[in-house]
Amino acid sequence: MNEHVKILTNSSILINRIAQILEEEEIPSLIKDNVESARLAGFGTSANDVELYVYTSDLEKAKKIINTFLENNEKQ
């Protein structure tokens, strides 16, 4: 059985950008936006509370792509 595993928690902007990069590499992902869920329920939460999930079978490939992106992003 292929299950989702959380790979990253960060801001909505960063998570959506990484999800787009993963999609370009044909790695499906799932975004859980706790910020929006909390807002709709009338609660507050941290702005960096958006989670990115990938299938366990794609975990290693996704980690490499994410690490490369984050390293390149830090240099700018």
PDB file of N, CA, C, O and CB in Angstrom:
ATOM      1  N   MET A   1       0.836  -1.181   0.000  1.00  0.00           N
ATOM      2  CA  MET A   1       0.000   0.000   0.000  1.00  0.00           C
ATOM      3  C   MET A   1       0.883   1.248   0.000  1.00  0.00           C
ATOM      4  O   MET A   1       1.851   1.323   0.757  1.00  0.00           O
ATOM      5  CB  MET A   1      -0.952  -0.004   1.216  1.00  0.00           C
ATOM      6  N   ASN A   2       0.562   2.204  -0.826  1.00  0.00           N
ATOM      7  CA  ASN A   2       1.337   3.420  -0.975  1.00  0.00           C
ATOM      8  C   ASN A   2       0.702   4.526  -0.142  1.00  0.00           C
ATOM      9  O   ASN A   2      -0.373   5.022  -0.481  1.00  0.00           O
ATOM     10  CB  ASN A   2       1.433   3.833  -2.460  1.00  0.00           C
ATOM     11  N   GLU A   3       1.357   4.912   0.939  1.00  0.00           N
ATOM     12  CA  GLU A   3       0.801   5.904   1.845  1.00  0.00           C
ATOM     13  C   GLU A   3       1.526   7.234   1.712  1.00  0.00           C
ATOM     14  O   GLU A   3       2.668   7.294   1.255  1.00  0.00           O
ATOM     15  CB  GLU A   3       0.872   5.408   3.282  1.00  0.00           C
ATOM     16  N   HIS A   4       0.846   8.295   2.119  1.00  0.00           N
ATOM     17  CA  HIS A   4       1.468   9.619   2.135  1.00  0.00           C
ATOM     18  C   HIS A   4       2.301   9.769   3.399  1.00  0.00           C
ATOM     19  O   HIS A   4       1.954   9.242   4.456  1.00  0.00           O
ATOM     20  CB  HIS A   4       0.396  10.740   2.050  1.00  0.00           C
ATOM     21  N   VAL A   5       3.398  10.493   3.274  1.00  0.00           N
ATOM     22  CA  VAL A   5       4.243  10.815   4.412  1.00  0.00           C
ATOM     23  C   VAL A   5       4.565  12.309   4.340  1.00  0.00           C
ATOM     24  O   VAL A   5       4.828  12.850   3.266  1.00  0.00           O
ATOM     25  CB  VAL A   5       5.554   9.941   4.422  1.00  0.00           C
ATOM     26  N   LYS A   6       4.538  12.968   5.513  1.00  0.00           N
ATOM     27  CA  LYS A   6       4.824  14.402   5.548  1.00  0.00           C
ATOM     28  C   LYS A   6       6.314  14.609   5.303  1.00  0.00           C
ATOM     29  O   LYS A   6       7.157  13.981   5.945  1.00  0.00           O
ATOM     30  CB  LYS A   6       4.390  15.035   6.910  1.00  0.00           C
ATOM     31  N   ILE A   7       6.623  15.499   4.364  1.00  0.00           N
ATOM     32  CA  ILE A   7       8.014  15.739   4.018  1.00  0.00           C
ATOM     33  C   ILE A   7       8.488  17.132   4.411  1.00  0.00           C
ATOM     34  O   ILE A   7       9.687  17.352   4.580  1.00  0.00           O
ATOM     35  CB  ILE A   7       8.212  15.536   2.546  1.00  0.00           C
ATOM     36  N   LEU A   8       7.550  18.084   4.560  1.00  0.00           N
ATOM     37  CA  LEU A   8       7.956  19.457   4.848  1.00  0.00           C
ATOM     38  C   LEU A   8       6.784  20.245   5.416  1.00  0.00           C
ATOM     39  O   LEU A   8       5.634  20.033   5.030  1.00  0.00           O
ATOM     40  CB  LEU A   8       8.498  20.141   3.580  1.00  0.00           C
ATOM     41  N   THR A   9       7.084  21.153   6.333  1.00  0.00           N
ATOM     42  CA  THR A   9       6.110  22.108   6.853  1.00  0.00           C
ATOM     43  C   THR A   9       6.728  23.490   6.726  1.00  0.00           C
ATOM     44  O   THR A   9       7.847  23.719   7.186  1.00  0.00           O
ATOM     45  CB  THR A   9       5.713  21.789   8.345  1.00  0.00           C
ATOM     46  N   ASN A  10       6.003  24.414   6.103  1.00  0.00           N
ATOM     47  CA  ASN A  10       6.534  25.763   5.906  1.00  0.00           C
ATOM     48  C   ASN A  10       5.390  26.693   5.509  1.00  0.00           C
ATOM     49  O   ASN A  10       4.223  26.393   5.760  1.00  0.00           O
ATOM     50  CB  ASN A  10       7.659  25.772   4.823  1.00  0.00           C
ATOM     51  N   SER A  11       5.727  27.814   4.893  1.00  0.00           N
ATOM     52  CA  SER A  11       4.715  28.787   4.476  1.00  0.00           C
ATOM     53  C   SER A  11       3.990  28.293   3.224  1.00  0.00           C
ATOM     54  O   SER A  11       4.482  27.427   2.500  1.00  0.00           O
ATOM     55  CB  SER A  11       5.363  30.169   4.214  1.00  0.00           C
ATOM     56  N   SER A  12       2.835  28.854   2.995  1.00  0.00           N
ATOM     57  CA  SER A  12       2.032  28.482   1.836  1.00  0.00           C
ATOM     58  C   SER A  12       2.771  28.747   0.528  1.00  0.00           C
ATOM     59  O   SER A  12       2.714  27.934  -0.395  1.00  0.00           O
ATOM     60  CB  SER A  12       0.715  29.238   1.848  1.00  0.00           C
ATOM     61  N   ILE A  13       3.456  29.869   0.449  1.00  0.00           N
ATOM     62  CA  ILE A  13       4.173  30.227  -0.775  1.00  0.00           C
ATOM     63  C   ILE A  13       5.251  29.197  -1.094  1.00  0.00           C
ATOM     64  O   ILE A  13       5.348  28.726  -2.227  1.00  0.00           O
ATOM     65  CB  ILE A  13       4.799  31.625  -0.643  1.00  0.00           C
ATOM     66  N   LEU A  14       6.057  28.849  -0.101  1.00  0.00           N
ATOM     67  CA  LEU A  14       7.143  27.895  -0.320  1.00  0.00           C
ATOM     68  C   LEU A  14       6.604  26.499  -0.629  1.00  0.00           C
ATOM     69  O   LEU A  14       7.101  25.828  -1.534  1.00  0.00           O
ATOM     70  CB  LEU A  14       8.057  27.844   0.905  1.00  0.00           C
ATOM     71  N   ILE A  15       5.604  26.068   0.110  1.00  0.00           N
ATOM     72  CA  ILE A  15       5.033  24.734  -0.105  1.00  0.00           C
ATOM     73  C   ILE A  15       4.424  24.625  -1.497  1.00  0.00           C
ATOM     74  O   ILE A  15       4.618  23.618  -2.177  1.00  0.00           O
ATOM     75  CB  ILE A  15       3.970  24.422   0.963  1.00  0.00           C
ATOM     76  N   ASN A  16       3.695  25.639  -1.927  1.00  0.00           N
ATOM     77  CA  ASN A  16       3.084  25.595  -3.258  1.00  0.00           C
ATOM     78  C   ASN A  16       4.132  25.601  -4.361  1.00  0.00           C
ATOM     79  O   ASN A  16       3.952  24.943  -5.386  1.00  0.00           O
ATOM     80  CB  ASN A  16       2.136  26.774  -3.442  1.00  0.00           C
ATOM     81  N   ARG A  17       5.228  26.336  -4.167  1.00  0.00           N
ATOM     82  CA  ARG A  17       6.310  26.348  -5.166  1.00  0.00           C
ATOM     83  C   ARG A  17       6.972  24.977  -5.256  1.00  0.00           C
ATOM     84  O   ARG A  17       7.232  24.483  -6.352  1.00  0.00           O
ATOM     85  CB  ARG A  17       7.365  27.425  -4.818  1.00  0.00           C
ATOM     86  N   ILE A  18       7.242  24.367  -4.117  1.00  0.00           N
ATOM     87  CA  ILE A  18       7.871  23.046  -4.116  1.00  0.00           C
ATOM     88  C   ILE A  18       6.923  22.008  -4.702  1.00  0.00           C
ATOM     89  O   ILE A  18       7.360  21.115  -5.429  1.00  0.00           O
ATOM     90  CB  ILE A  18       8.288  22.643  -2.688  1.00  0.00           C
ATOM     91  N   ALA A  19       5.645  22.110  -4.399  1.00  0.00           N
ATOM     92  CA  ALA A  19       4.661  21.181  -4.977  1.00  0.00           C
ATOM     93  C   ALA A  19       4.653  21.288  -6.493  1.00  0.00           C
ATOM     94  O   ALA A  19       4.516  20.279  -7.184  1.00  0.00           O
ATOM     95  CB  ALA A  19       3.249  21.461  -4.421  1.00  0.00           C
ATOM     96  N   GLN A  20       4.800  22.505  -7.019  1.00  0.00           N
ATOM     97  CA  GLN A  20       4.850  22.712  -8.461  1.00  0.00           C
ATOM     98  C   GLN A  20       6.098  22.054  -9.057  1.00  0.00           C
ATOM     99  O   GLN A  20       6.025  21.422 -10.111  1.00  0.00           O
ATOM    100  CB  GLN A  20       4.828  24.217  -8.788  1.00  0.00           C
ATOM    101  N   ILE A  21       7.225  22.201  -8.391  1.00  0.00           N
ATOM    102  CA  ILE A  21       8.470  21.582  -8.858  1.00  0.00           C
ATOM    103  C   ILE A  21       8.329  20.063  -8.851  1.00  0.00           C
ATOM    104  O   ILE A  21       8.744  19.398  -9.800  1.00  0.00           O
ATOM    105  CB  ILE A  21       9.668  22.019  -7.973  1.00  0.00           C
ATOM    106  N   LEU A  22       7.751  19.515  -7.795  1.00  0.00           N
ATOM    107  CA  LEU A  22       7.553  18.069  -7.721  1.00  0.00           C
ATOM    108  C   LEU A  22       6.630  17.594  -8.837  1.00  0.00           C
ATOM    109  O   LEU A  22       6.864  16.543  -9.434  1.00  0.00           O
ATOM    110  CB  LEU A  22       6.979  17.672  -6.353  1.00  0.00           C
ATOM    111  N   GLU A  23       5.588  18.361  -9.116  1.00  0.00           N
ATOM    112  CA  GLU A  23       4.661  17.999 -10.188  1.00  0.00           C
ATOM    113  C   GLU A  23       5.389  17.964 -11.539  1.00  0.00           C
ATOM    114  O   GLU A  23       5.137  17.084 -12.361  1.00  0.00           O
ATOM    115  CB  GLU A  23       3.477  18.997 -10.240  1.00  0.00           C
ATOM    116  N   GLU A  24       6.288  18.921 -11.758  1.00  0.00           N
ATOM    117  CA  GLU A  24       7.073  18.939 -12.990  1.00  0.00           C
ATOM    118  C   GLU A  24       7.950  17.695 -13.120  1.00  0.00           C
ATOM    119  O   GLU A  24       8.265  17.264 -14.229  1.00  0.00           O
ATOM    120  CB  GLU A  24       7.938  20.192 -13.041  1.00  0.00           C
ATOM    121  N   GLU A  25       8.341  17.122 -11.982  1.00  0.00           N
ATOM    122  CA  GLU A  25       9.149  15.903 -11.961  1.00  0.00           C
ATOM    123  C   GLU A  25       8.274  14.646 -11.867  1.00  0.00           C
ATOM    124  O   GLU A  25       8.770  13.542 -11.643  1.00  0.00           O
ATOM    125  CB  GLU A  25      10.133  15.945 -10.787  1.00  0.00           C
ATOM    126  N   GLU A  26       6.967  14.843 -12.043  1.00  0.00           N
ATOM    127  CA  GLU A  26       5.978  13.761 -12.014  1.00  0.00           C
ATOM    128  C   GLU A  26       5.931  13.040 -10.662  1.00  0.00           C
ATOM    129  O   GLU A  26       5.785  11.819 -10.588  1.00  0.00           O
ATOM    130  CB  GLU A  26       6.282  12.758 -13.115  1.00  0.00           C
ATOM    131  N   ILE A  27       6.059  13.831  -9.604  1.00  0.00           N
ATOM    132  CA  ILE A  27       5.910  13.320  -8.240  1.00  0.00           C
ATOM    133  C   ILE A  27       4.640  13.941  -7.668  1.00  0.00           C
ATOM    134  O   ILE A  27       4.607  15.142  -7.399  1.00  0.00           O
ATOM    135  CB  ILE A  27       7.177  13.655  -7.343  1.00  0.00           C
ATOM    136  N   PRO A  28       3.600  13.143  -7.481  1.00  0.00           N
ATOM    137  CA  PRO A  28       2.359  13.694  -6.923  1.00  0.00           C
ATOM    138  C   PRO A  28       2.556  14.094  -5.462  1.00  0.00           C
ATOM    139  O   PRO A  28       3.311  13.458  -4.728  1.00  0.00           O
ATOM    140  CB  PRO A  28       1.208  12.670  -7.043  1.00  0.00           C
ATOM    141  N   SER A  29       1.872  15.147  -5.057  1.00  0.00           N
ATOM    142  CA  SER A  29       1.970  15.598  -3.667  1.00  0.00           C
ATOM    143  C   SER A  29       0.592  16.023  -3.173  1.00  0.00           C
ATOM    144  O   SER A  29      -0.352  16.189  -3.945  1.00  0.00           O
ATOM    145  CB  SER A  29       2.985  16.770  -3.531  1.00  0.00           C
ATOM    146  N   LEU A  30       0.517  16.189  -1.872  1.00  0.00           N
ATOM    147  CA  LEU A  30      -0.717  16.596  -1.206  1.00  0.00           C
ATOM    148  C   LEU A  30      -0.369  17.730  -0.258  1.00  0.00           C
ATOM    149  O   LEU A  30       0.606  17.641   0.488  1.00  0.00           O
ATOM    150  CB  LEU A  30      -1.390  15.397  -0.442  1.00  0.00           C
ATOM    151  N   ILE A  31      -1.162  18.801  -0.281  1.00  0.00           N
ATOM    152  CA  ILE A  31      -0.929  19.946   0.594  1.00  0.00           C
ATOM    153  C   ILE A  31      -2.041  20.006   1.631  1.00  0.00           C
ATOM    154  O   ILE A  31      -3.225  19.947   1.298  1.00  0.00           O
ATOM    155  CB  ILE A  31      -0.858  21.272  -0.221  1.00  0.00           C
ATOM    156  N   LYS A  32      -1.643  20.122   2.891  1.00  0.00           N
ATOM    157  CA  LYS A  32      -2.595  20.293   3.989  1.00  0.00           C
ATOM    158  C   LYS A  32      -2.356  21.687   4.567  1.00  0.00           C
ATOM    159  O   LYS A  32      -1.343  21.934   5.222  1.00  0.00           O
ATOM    160  CB  LYS A  32      -2.431  19.163   5.098  1.00  0.00           C
ATOM    161  N   ASP A  33      -3.293  22.587   4.319  1.00  0.00           N
ATOM    162  CA  ASP A  33      -3.150  23.984   4.723  1.00  0.00           C
ATOM    163  C   ASP A  33      -3.838  24.211   6.064  1.00  0.00           C
ATOM    164  O   ASP A  33      -5.028  24.519   6.120  1.00  0.00           O
ATOM    165  CB  ASP A  33      -3.736  24.929   3.648  1.00  0.00           C
ATOM    166  N   ASN A  34      -3.076  24.056   7.138  1.00  0.00           N
ATOM    167  CA  ASN A  34      -3.625  24.243   8.483  1.00  0.00           C
ATOM    168  C   ASN A  34      -3.951  25.707   8.772  1.00  0.00           C
ATOM    169  O   ASN A  34      -4.812  26.001   9.601  1.00  0.00           O
ATOM    170  CB  ASN A  34      -2.645  23.722   9.524  1.00  0.00           C
ATOM    171  N   VAL A  35      -3.266  26.618   8.092  1.00  0.00           N
ATOM    172  CA  VAL A  35      -3.523  28.049   8.279  1.00  0.00           C
ATOM    173  C   VAL A  35      -4.933  28.376   7.802  1.00  0.00           C
ATOM    174  O   VAL A  35      -5.708  29.000   8.526  1.00  0.00           O
ATOM    175  CB  VAL A  35      -2.473  28.909   7.517  1.00  0.00           C
ATOM    176  N   GLU A  36      -5.261  27.957   6.594  1.00  0.00           N
ATOM    177  CA  GLU A  36      -6.586  28.231   6.037  1.00  0.00           C
ATOM    178  C   GLU A  36      -7.680  27.494   6.821  1.00  0.00           C
ATOM    179  O   GLU A  36      -8.755  28.044   7.060  1.00  0.00           O
ATOM    180  CB  GLU A  36      -6.634  27.824   4.552  1.00  0.00           C
ATOM    181  N   SER A  37      -7.401  26.266   7.214  1.00  0.00           N
ATOM    182  CA  SER A  37      -8.378  25.507   7.999  1.00  0.00           C
ATOM    183  C   SER A  37      -8.672  26.197   9.326  1.00  0.00           C
ATOM    184  O   SER A  37      -9.825  26.281   9.747  1.00  0.00           O
ATOM    185  CB  SER A  37      -7.871  24.080   8.250  1.00  0.00           C
ATOM    186  N   ALA A  38      -7.626  26.690   9.979  1.00  0.00           N
ATOM    187  CA  ALA A  38      -7.803  27.375  11.256  1.00  0.00           C
ATOM    188  C   ALA A  38      -8.562  28.681  11.058  1.00  0.00           C
ATOM    189  O   ALA A  38      -9.421  29.030  11.867  1.00  0.00           O
ATOM    190  CB  ALA A  38      -6.441  27.643  11.921  1.00  0.00           C
ATOM    191  N   ARG A  39      -8.249  29.404   9.986  1.00  0.00           N
ATOM    192  CA  ARG A  39      -8.935  30.667   9.714  1.00  0.00           C
ATOM    193  C   ARG A  39     -10.420  30.446   9.505  1.00  0.00           C
ATOM    194  O   ARG A  39     -11.249  31.182  10.039  1.00  0.00           O
ATOM    195  CB  ARG A  39      -8.334  31.352   8.491  1.00  0.00           C
ATOM    196  N   LEU A  40     -10.752  29.424   8.722  1.00  0.00           N
ATOM    197  CA  LEU A  40     -12.160  29.139   8.460  1.00  0.00           C
ATOM    198  C   LEU A  40     -12.908  28.711   9.717  1.00  0.00           C
ATOM    199  O   LEU A  40     -14.107  28.954   9.850  1.00  0.00           O
ATOM    200  CB  LEU A  40     -12.281  28.062   7.404  1.00  0.00           C
ATOM    201  N   ALA A  41     -12.186  28.071  10.642  1.00  0.00           N
ATOM    202  CA  ALA A  41     -12.815  27.626  11.882  1.00  0.00           C
ATOM    203  C   ALA A  41     -12.845  28.727  12.947  1.00  0.00           C
ATOM    204  O   ALA A  41     -13.461  28.560  14.000  1.00  0.00           O
ATOM    205  CB  ALA A  41     -12.084  26.408  12.422  1.00  0.00           C
ATOM    206  N   GLY A  42     -12.179  29.845  12.670  1.00  0.00           N
ATOM    207  CA  GLY A  42     -12.179  30.957  13.619  1.00  0.00           C
ATOM    208  C   GLY A  42     -11.054  30.902  14.620  1.00  0.00           C
ATOM    209  O   GLY A  42     -11.114  31.565  15.656  1.00  0.00           O
ATOM    210  N   PHE A  43     -10.015  30.113  14.330  1.00  0.00           N
ATOM    211  CA  PHE A  43      -8.870  29.994  15.228  1.00  0.00           C
ATOM    212  C   PHE A  43      -7.647  30.607  14.572  1.00  0.00           C
ATOM    213  O   PHE A  43      -7.647  30.885  13.373  1.00  0.00           O
ATOM    214  CB  PHE A  43      -8.606  28.517  15.599  1.00  0.00           C
ATOM    215  N   GLY A  44      -6.617  30.813  15.355  1.00  0.00           N
ATOM    216  CA  GLY A  44      -5.347  31.295  14.825  1.00  0.00           C
ATOM    217  C   GLY A  44      -4.331  30.174  14.814  1.00  0.00           C
ATOM    218  O   GLY A  44      -4.449  29.200  15.556  1.00  0.00           O
ATOM    219  N   THR A  45      -3.331  30.324  13.961  1.00  0.00           N
ATOM    220  CA  THR A  45      -2.240  29.356  13.900  1.00  0.00           C
ATOM    221  C   THR A  45      -1.020  30.040  13.313  1.00  0.00           C
ATOM    222  O   THR A  45      -1.106  31.163  12.816  1.00  0.00           O
ATOM    223  CB  THR A  45      -2.636  28.107  13.060  1.00  0.00           C
ATOM    224  N   SER A  46       0.093  29.375  13.371  1.00  0.00           N
ATOM    225  CA  SER A  46       1.333  29.910  12.815  1.00  0.00           C
ATOM    226  C   SER A  46       1.228  30.061  11.298  1.00  0.00           C
ATOM    227  O   SER A  46       0.586  29.245  10.636  1.00  0.00           O
ATOM    228  CB  SER A  46       2.519  29.003  13.177  1.00  0.00           C
ATOM    229  N   ALA A  47       1.848  31.089  10.752  1.00  0.00           N
ATOM    230  CA  ALA A  47       1.818  31.312   9.302  1.00  0.00           C
ATOM    231  C   ALA A  47       2.598  30.241   8.548  1.00  0.00           C
ATOM    232  O   ALA A  47       2.392  30.053   7.348  1.00  0.00           O
ATOM    233  CB  ALA A  47       2.383  32.690   8.970  1.00  0.00           C
ATOM    234  N   ASN A  48       3.481  29.544   9.236  1.00  0.00           N
ATOM    235  CA  ASN A  48       4.276  28.491   8.612  1.00  0.00           C
ATOM    236  C   ASN A  48       3.732  27.114   8.984  1.00  0.00           C
ATOM    237  O   ASN A  48       4.486  26.232   9.396  1.00  0.00           O
ATOM    238  CB  ASN A  48       5.751  28.610   9.027  1.00  0.00           C
ATOM    239  N   ASP A  49       2.453  26.941   8.839  1.00  0.00           N
ATOM    240  CA  ASP A  49       1.812  25.686   9.237  1.00  0.00           C
ATOM    241  C   ASP A  49       1.095  25.030   8.057  1.00  0.00           C
ATOM    242  O   ASP A  49      -0.043  24.574   8.177  1.00  0.00           O
ATOM    243  CB  ASP A  49       0.821  25.936  10.381  1.00  0.00           C
ATOM    244  N   VAL A  50       1.787  24.993   6.915  1.00  0.00           N
ATOM    245  CA  VAL A  50       1.269  24.320   5.731  1.00  0.00           C
ATOM    246  C   VAL A  50       2.155  23.108   5.500  1.00  0.00           C
ATOM    247  O   VAL A  50       3.379  23.229   5.457  1.00  0.00           O
ATOM    248  CB  VAL A  50       1.242  25.274   4.470  1.00  0.00           C
ATOM    249  N   GLU A  51       1.542  21.938   5.352  1.00  0.00           N
ATOM    250  CA  GLU A  51       2.285  20.683   5.265  1.00  0.00           C
ATOM    251  C   GLU A  51       2.256  20.123   3.847  1.00  0.00           C
ATOM    252  O   GLU A  51       1.251  20.232   3.144  1.00  0.00           O
ATOM    253  CB  GLU A  51       1.716  19.657   6.246  1.00  0.00           C
ATOM    254  N   LEU A  52       3.371  19.524   3.440  1.00  0.00           N
ATOM    255  CA  LEU A  52       3.491  18.895   2.132  1.00  0.00           C
ATOM    256  C   LEU A  52       3.713  17.404   2.332  1.00  0.00           C
ATOM    257  O   LEU A  52       4.596  16.990   3.084  1.00  0.00           O
ATOM    258  CB  LEU A  52       4.648  19.528   1.303  1.00  0.00           C
ATOM    259  N   TYR A  53       2.904  16.606   1.651  1.00  0.00           N
ATOM    260  CA  TYR A  53       2.986  15.150   1.735  1.00  0.00           C
ATOM    261  C   TYR A  53       3.307  14.566   0.360  1.00  0.00           C
ATOM    262  O   TYR A  53       2.874  15.093  -0.665  1.00  0.00           O
ATOM    263  CB  TYR A  53       1.663  14.557   2.280  1.00  0.00           C
ATOM    264  N   VAL A  54       4.066  13.477   0.351  1.00  0.00           N
ATOM    265  CA  VAL A  54       4.330  12.714  -0.870  1.00  0.00           C
ATOM    266  C   VAL A  54       4.132  11.241  -0.548  1.00  0.00           C
ATOM    267  O   VAL A  54       4.081  10.851   0.618  1.00  0.00           O
ATOM    268  CB  VAL A  54       5.778  12.987  -1.423  1.00  0.00           C
ATOM    269  N   TYR A  55       4.022  10.433  -1.584  1.00  0.00           N
ATOM    270  CA  TYR A  55       3.931   8.990  -1.372  1.00  0.00           C
ATOM    271  C   TYR A  55       5.260   8.462  -0.846  1.00  0.00           C
ATOM    272  O   TYR A  55       6.320   8.980  -1.197  1.00  0.00           O
ATOM    273  CB  TYR A  55       3.538   8.264  -2.680  1.00  0.00           C
ATOM    274  N   THR A  56       5.206   7.443  -0.016  1.00  0.00           N
ATOM    275  CA  THR A  56       6.428   6.844   0.530  1.00  0.00           C
ATOM    276  C   THR A  56       7.354   6.361  -0.578  1.00  0.00           C
ATOM    277  O   THR A  56       8.575   6.408  -0.426  1.00  0.00           O
ATOM    278  CB  THR A  56       6.081   5.681   1.460  1.00  0.00           C
ATOM    279  N   SER A  57       6.795   5.900  -1.683  1.00  0.00           N
ATOM    280  CA  SER A  57       7.613   5.408  -2.792  1.00  0.00           C
ATOM    281  C   SER A  57       8.387   6.533  -3.491  1.00  0.00           C
ATOM    282  O   SER A  57       9.384   6.270  -4.162  1.00  0.00           O
ATOM    283  CB  SER A  57       6.733   4.686  -3.801  1.00  0.00           C
ATOM    284  N   ASP A  58       7.934   7.780  -3.339  1.00  0.00           N
ATOM    285  CA  ASP A  58       8.590   8.932  -3.958  1.00  0.00           C
ATOM    286  C   ASP A  58       9.437   9.721  -2.970  1.00  0.00           C
ATOM    287  O   ASP A  58      10.018  10.742  -3.336  1.00  0.00           O
ATOM    288  CB  ASP A  58       7.557   9.843  -4.577  1.00  0.00           C
ATOM    289  N   LEU A  59       9.515   9.268  -1.735  1.00  0.00           N
ATOM    290  CA  LEU A  59      10.129  10.050  -0.661  1.00  0.00           C
ATOM    291  C   LEU A  59      11.580  10.417  -0.946  1.00  0.00           C
ATOM    292  O   LEU A  59      11.938  11.590  -0.834  1.00  0.00           O
ATOM    293  CB  LEU A  59      10.052   9.286   0.633  1.00  0.00           C
ATOM    294  N   GLU A  60      12.416   9.471  -1.305  1.00  0.00           N
ATOM    295  CA  GLU A  60      13.837   9.746  -1.509  1.00  0.00           C
ATOM    296  C   GLU A  60      14.068  10.705  -2.673  1.00  0.00           C
ATOM    297  O   GLU A  60      14.870  11.633  -2.562  1.00  0.00           O
ATOM    298  CB  GLU A  60      14.591   8.448  -1.754  1.00  0.00           C
ATOM    299  N   LYS A  61      13.379  10.490  -3.772  1.00  0.00           N
ATOM    300  CA  LYS A  61      13.512  11.375  -4.934  1.00  0.00           C
ATOM    301  C   LYS A  61      13.038  12.783  -4.586  1.00  0.00           C
ATOM    302  O   LYS A  61      13.672  13.767  -4.967  1.00  0.00           O
ATOM    303  CB  LYS A  61      12.711  10.823  -6.136  1.00  0.00           C
ATOM    304  N   ALA A  62      11.926  12.878  -3.865  1.00  0.00           N
ATOM    305  CA  ALA A  62      11.381  14.181  -3.477  1.00  0.00           C
ATOM    306  C   ALA A  62      12.325  14.911  -2.525  1.00  0.00           C
ATOM    307  O   ALA A  62      12.500  16.124  -2.644  1.00  0.00           O
ATOM    308  CB  ALA A  62      10.004  14.010  -2.823  1.00  0.00           C
ATOM    309  N   LYS A  63      12.933  14.193  -1.588  1.00  0.00           N
ATOM    310  CA  LYS A  63      13.875  14.807  -0.650  1.00  0.00           C
ATOM    311  C   LYS A  63      15.040  15.451  -1.388  1.00  0.00           C
ATOM    312  O   LYS A  63      15.447  16.565  -1.058  1.00  0.00           O
ATOM    313  CB  LYS A  63      14.395  13.766   0.346  1.00  0.00           C
ATOM    314  N   LYS A  64      15.574  14.760  -2.380  1.00  0.00           N
ATOM    315  CA  LYS A  64      16.706  15.294  -3.147  1.00  0.00           C
ATOM    316  C   LYS A  64      16.305  16.574  -3.872  1.00  0.00           C
ATOM    317  O   LYS A  64      17.049  17.555  -3.871  1.00  0.00           O
ATOM    318  CB  LYS A  64      17.220  14.249  -4.159  1.00  0.00           C
ATOM    319  N   ILE A  65      15.129  16.561  -4.489  1.00  0.00           N
ATOM    320  CA  ILE A  65      14.648  17.735  -5.225  1.00  0.00           C
ATOM    321  C   ILE A  65      14.424  18.904  -4.274  1.00  0.00           C
ATOM    322  O   ILE A  65      14.812  20.033  -4.575  1.00  0.00           O
ATOM    323  CB  ILE A  65      13.343  17.407  -5.982  1.00  0.00           C
ATOM    324  N   ILE A  66      13.804  18.641  -3.137  1.00  0.00           N
ATOM    325  CA  ILE A  66      13.526  19.699  -2.159  1.00  0.00           C
ATOM    326  C   ILE A  66      14.816  20.263  -1.580  1.00  0.00           C
ATOM    327  O   ILE A  66      14.958  21.480  -1.460  1.00  0.00           O
ATOM    328  CB  ILE A  66      12.636  19.166  -1.031  1.00  0.00           C
ATOM    329  N   ASN A  67      15.757  19.393  -1.218  1.00  0.00           N
ATOM    330  CA  ASN A  67      17.027  19.864  -0.663  1.00  0.00           C
ATOM    331  C   ASN A  67      17.784  20.730  -1.662  1.00  0.00           C
ATOM    332  O   ASN A  67      18.356  21.754  -1.287  1.00  0.00           O
ATOM    333  CB  ASN A  67      17.893  18.678  -0.240  1.00  0.00           C
ATOM    334  N   THR A  68      17.792  20.332  -2.917  1.00  0.00           N
ATOM    335  CA  THR A  68      18.455  21.120  -3.954  1.00  0.00           C
ATOM    336  C   THR A  68      17.788  22.487  -4.083  1.00  0.00           C
ATOM    337  O   THR A  68      18.469  23.509  -4.163  1.00  0.00           O
ATOM    338  CB  THR A  68      18.426  20.377  -5.307  1.00  0.00           C
ATOM    339  N   PHE A  69      16.461  22.501  -4.103  1.00  0.00           N
ATOM    340  CA  PHE A  69      15.733  23.767  -4.209  1.00  0.00           C
ATOM    341  C   PHE A  69      16.037  24.673  -3.019  1.00  0.00           C
ATOM    342  O   PHE A  69      16.309  25.859  -3.202  1.00  0.00           O
ATOM    343  CB  PHE A  69      14.221  23.509  -4.304  1.00  0.00           C
ATOM    344  N   LEU A  70      15.994  24.131  -1.806  1.00  0.00           N
ATOM    345  CA  LEU A  70      16.222  24.935  -0.621  1.00  0.00           C
ATOM    346  C   LEU A  70      17.656  25.459  -0.564  1.00  0.00           C
ATOM    347  O   LEU A  70      17.877  26.599  -0.156  1.00  0.00           O
ATOM    348  CB  LEU A  70      15.912  24.126   0.623  1.00  0.00           C
ATOM    349  N   GLU A  71      18.630  24.647  -0.967  1.00  0.00           N
ATOM    350  CA  GLU A  71      20.021  25.097  -0.991  1.00  0.00           C
ATOM    351  C   GLU A  71      20.201  26.238  -1.995  1.00  0.00           C
ATOM    352  O   GLU A  71      20.863  27.230  -1.693  1.00  0.00           O
ATOM    353  CB  GLU A  71      20.962  23.925  -1.340  1.00  0.00           C
ATOM    354  N   ASN A  72      19.619  26.102  -3.174  1.00  0.00           N
ATOM    355  CA  ASN A  72      19.726  27.150  -4.185  1.00  0.00           C
ATOM    356  C   ASN A  72      18.989  28.402  -3.767  1.00  0.00           C
ATOM    357  O   ASN A  72      19.411  29.509  -4.103  1.00  0.00           O
ATOM    358  CB  ASN A  72      19.193  26.660  -5.514  1.00  0.00           C
ATOM    359  N   ASN A  73      17.890  28.249  -3.037  1.00  0.00           N
ATOM    360  CA  ASN A  73      17.083  29.374  -2.587  1.00  0.00           C
ATOM    361  C   ASN A  73      17.812  30.158  -1.493  1.00  0.00           C
ATOM    362  O   ASN A  73      17.672  31.378  -1.415  1.00  0.00           O
ATOM    363  CB  ASN A  73      15.718  28.884  -2.077  1.00  0.00           C
ATOM    364  N   GLU A  74      18.583  29.475  -0.652  1.00  0.00           N
ATOM    365  CA  GLU A  74      19.323  30.137   0.428  1.00  0.00           C
ATOM    366  C   GLU A  74      20.453  31.010  -0.113  1.00  0.00           C
ATOM    367  O   GLU A  74      20.814  32.013   0.502  1.00  0.00           O
ATOM    368  CB  GLU A  74      19.892  29.096   1.394  1.00  0.00           C
ATOM    369  N   LYS A  75      21.008  30.632  -1.259  1.00  0.00           N
ATOM    370  CA  LYS A  75      22.133  31.364  -1.819  1.00  0.00           C
ATOM    371  C   LYS A  75      21.722  32.702  -2.399  1.00  0.00           C
ATOM    372  O   LYS A  75      22.566  33.576  -2.599  1.00  0.00           O
ATOM    373  CB  LYS A  75      22.806  30.541  -2.877  1.00  0.00           C
ATOM    374  N   GLN A  76      20.449  32.876  -2.670  1.00  0.00           N
ATOM    375  CA  GLN A  76      19.975  34.117  -3.310  1.00  0.00           C
ATOM    376  C   GLN A  76      19.718  35.192  -2.301  1.00  0.00           C
ATOM    377  O   GLN A  76      19.316  36.297  -2.665  1.00  0.00           O
ATOM    378  CB  GLN A  76      18.713  33.865  -4.108  1.00  0.00           C
TER     379      GLN A  76
END
